[in-house]
């Protein structure tokens, strides 16, 4: 089961949140991508998330 967090790569709070999760995820259960990356943009389109989203988006079980 994939757990993906999309985050605003230009937001310091979002980046700090991702770093917080990474430090507490020793089994690497989460995958990360910035909203601005090619993968992030593709996932936003795939899951029909508004392009104006500028926060954290959690994707699991093909739902956001």
NUDOSE-338330 format. One record per residue: residue number from 1; residue in three letters; x, y, z of N, C-alpha, C in turn. Coordinates in pm, whole numbers. Atoms other than C-alpha are relative to their C-alpha. Example, Ala and Ser with C-alpha at 12.3 -4.5 7.8 and 13.67 -1.06 7.14 Angstrom:
// residues 2
+-----+---------+--------+--------+--------+--------+--------+--------+--------+--------+--------+
! num ! residuo !   n_c1 !   n_c2 !   n_c3 !  ca_c1 !  ca_c2 !  ca_c3 !   c_c1 !   c_c2 !   c_c3 !
+-----+---------+--------+--------+--------+--------+--------+--------+--------+--------+--------+
!   1 !     ALA !     89 !   -119 !      0 !   1230 !   -450 !    780 !     90 !    120 !      0 !
!   2 !     SER !    -82 !   -119 !     -6 !   1367 !   -106 !    714 !    -77 !    109 !     73 !
+-----+---------+--------+--------+--------+--------+--------+--------+--------+--------+--------+
//
This chain:
// residues 64
+-----+---------+--------+--------+--------+--------+--------+--------+--------+--------+--------+
! num ! residuo !   n_c1 !   n_c2 !   n_c3 !  ca_c1 !  ca_c2 !  ca_c3 !   c_c1 !   c_c2 !   c_c3 !
+-----+---------+--------+--------+--------+--------+--------+--------+--------+--------+--------+
!   1 !     UNK !     84 !   -117 !      0 !      0 !      0 !      0 !     89 !    124 !      0 !
!   2 !     UNK !    -78 !   -122 !     10 !    149 !    331 !   -108 !    -65 !    111 !     81 !
!   3 !     UNK !     43 !   -120 !    -72 !    124 !    633 !    117 !     86 !    114 !    -54 !
!   4 !     UNK !    -74 !   -107 !     65 !    223 !    945 !    -71 !    -41 !    134 !     59 !
!   5 !     UNK !     25 !   -136 !    -45 !    255 !   1296 !     66 !     52 !     96 !   -106 !
!   6 !     UNK !    -39 !   -108 !     90 !    257 !   1578 !   -184 !      7 !    126 !     85 !
!   7 !     UNK !    -16 !   -120 !    -82 !    384 !   1902 !    -37 !     48 !    116 !    -84 !
!   8 !     UNK !    -44 !   -122 !     68 !    448 !   2259 !   -141 !    150 !     14 !     24 !
!   9 !     UNK !   -146 !     -5 !    -10 !    821 !   2258 !   -211 !     55 !    138 !     27 !
!  10 !     UNK !    -43 !   -137 !    -26 !    835 !   2635 !   -165 !    -40 !     49 !    138 !
!  11 !     UNK !     53 !    -37 !   -130 !    676 !   2634 !    181 !     90 !    -57 !    111 !
!  12 !     UNK !    -88 !     45 !   -109 !    905 !   2618 !    485 !    -75 !    -86 !    101 !
!  13 !     UNK !     79 !     79 !    -95 !    627 !   2485 !    708 !    -24 !   -140 !    -57 !
!  14 !     UNK !     22 !    130 !     64 !    548 !   2207 !    460 !    128 !    -83 !      1 !
!  15 !     UNK !   -129 !     69 !      0 !    917 !   2119 !    429 !     33 !    -51 !    140 !
!  16 !     UNK !    -27 !     42 !   -138 !    954 !   2108 !    808 !    -90 !   -117 !     40 !
!  17 !     UNK !     92 !    110 !    -29 !    649 !   1881 !    829 !     50 !   -129 !    -63 !
!  18 !     UNK !    -53 !    117 !     68 !    799 !   1643 !    575 !    123 !    -52 !     74 !
!  19 !     UNK !   -119 !     41 !    -75 !   1131 !   1639 !    764 !    -39 !    -67 !    132 !
!  20 !     UNK !     50 !     57 !   -125 !    940 !   1567 !   1088 !    -46 !   -144 !    -24 !
!  21 !     UNK !     52 !    133 !     30 !    766 !   1268 !    927 !    114 !    -95 !    -37 !
!  22 !     UNK !   -112 !     84 !     43 !   1084 !   1133 !    764 !     79 !    -51 !    121 !
!  23 !     UNK !    -76 !     39 !   -120 !   1264 !   1129 !   1101 !    -73 !   -104 !     83 !
!  24 !     UNK !     81 !     91 !    -80 !    979 !    927 !   1251 !    -57 !   -116 !    -82 !
!  25 !     UNK !     48 !    104 !     91 !    927 !    686 !    961 !    115 !    -95 !    -35 !
!  26 !     UNK !   -117 !     85 !     26 !   1210 !    430 !    999 !    -26 !   -111 !   -102 !
!  27 !     UNK !     32 !    105 !     97 !   1028 !    176 !    782 !    -31 !     56 !   -138 !
!  28 !     UNK !     25 !    -68 !    128 !    987 !    431 !    500 !   -137 !    -36 !    -57 !
!  29 !     UNK !    136 !     28 !     44 !    611 !    382 !    480 !    -54 !    108 !    -91 !
!  30 !     UNK !     47 !   -114 !     78 !    569 !    723 !    319 !     95 !     30 !   -114 !
!  31 !     UNK !    -77 !    -52 !    113 !    682 !    849 !    -19 !    -37 !    148 !    -11 !
!  32 !     UNK !     20 !   -144 !      4 !    717 !   1221 !    -86 !     29 !     55 !   -139 !
!  33 !     UNK !    -26 !    -73 !    124 !    697 !   1453 !   -385 !    -52 !    142 !     18 !
!  34 !     UNK !     48 !   -137 !     -8 !    669 !   1827 !   -414 !   -111 !     21 !   -102 !
!  35 !     UNK !    110 !    -31 !     91 !    358 !   1969 !   -576 !     53 !     53 !   -133 !
!  36 !     UNK !    -55 !    -62 !    119 !    584 !   2146 !   -826 !     77 !    -99 !    -89 !
!  37 !     UNK !    -77 !     98 !     78 !    766 !   1831 !   -943 !    -87 !    -62 !   -109 !
!  38 !     UNK !     73 !     67 !    108 !    669 !   1640 !  -1257 !    -93 !   -107 !     57 !
!  39 !     UNK !     82 !    105 !    -61 !    545 !   1350 !  -1045 !   -114 !     61 !     80 !
!  40 !     UNK !    104 !    -68 !    -78 !    356 !   1585 !   -812 !   -112 !     52 !    -88 !
!  41 !     UNK !    100 !    -53 !     94 !    180 !   1755 !  -1104 !    -84 !   -114 !    -59 !
!  42 !     UNK !     71 !    115 !     57 !     91 !   1417 !  -1256 !    -97 !    -61 !    102 !
!  43 !     UNK !     88 !     56 !   -103 !    -52 !   1291 !   -925 !   -117 !     93 !     30 !
!  44 !     UNK !    111 !    -95 !    -20 !   -256 !   1609 !   -877 !   -106 !    -19 !   -108 !
!  45 !     UNK !     94 !     21 !    110 !   -410 !   1551 !  -1220 !    -71 !   -135 !     14 !
!  46 !     UNK !     57 !    135 !    -11 !   -461 !   1178 !  -1163 !   -111 !     -5 !    105 !
!  47 !     UNK !     98 !      4 !   -109 !   -649 !   1236 !   -836 !    -92 !    120 !      2 !
!  48 !     UNK !     91 !   -114 !     18 !   -828 !   1549 !   -958 !      5 !     98 !    119 !
!  49 !     UNK !    -21 !    -98 !   -106 !   -680 !   1772 !   -688 !     14 !    136 !    -68 !
!  50 !     UNK !    -12 !   -132 !     63 !   -721 !   2143 !   -769 !    146 !     46 !     -9 !
!  51 !     UNK !   -138 !    -46 !     21 !   -401 !   2290 !   -913 !     37 !    115 !     92 !
!  52 !     UNK !    -28 !   -112 !    -91 !   -433 !   2582 !   -673 !     37 !    -48 !    140 !
!  53 !     UNK !    -37 !     54 !   -131 !   -361 !   2349 !   -379 !    145 !     34 !     29 !
!  54 !     UNK !   -136 !    -38 !    -37 !    -57 !   2480 !   -196 !     31 !    -43 !    143 !
!  55 !     UNK !    -19 !     53 !   -133 !    -44 !   2262 !    111 !     47 !   -145 !    -13 !
!  56 !     UNK !    -37 !    141 !      2 !      3 !   1894 !    191 !   -121 !    -82 !    -44 !
!  57 !     UNK !    104 !     90 !     48 !   -199 !   1628 !      7 !     45 !   -142 !     33 !
!  58 !     UNK !    -29 !    139 !    -36 !   -209 !   1273 !    144 !    -77 !    -92 !    -95 !
!  59 !     UNK !     62 !     97 !     91 !   -277 !    990 !   -103 !     24 !   -140 !     56 !
!  60 !     UNK !     -9 !    139 !    -45 !   -354 !    636 !     11 !   -121 !    -74 !    -57 !
!  61 !     UNK !    109 !     83 !     55 !   -563 !    356 !   -140 !    -71 !     70 !   -115 !
!  62 !     UNK !     54 !    -70 !    117 !   -611 !    560 !   -459 !   -100 !    110 !     34 !
!  63 !     UNK !     86 !   -112 !    -41 !   -781 !    843 !   -266 !     89 !    109 !     58 !
!  64 !     UNK !    -74 !   -111 !    -62 !   -663 !   1186 !   -161 !    -86 !     67 !    105 !
+-----+---------+--------+--------+--------+--------+--------+--------+--------+--------+--------+
//
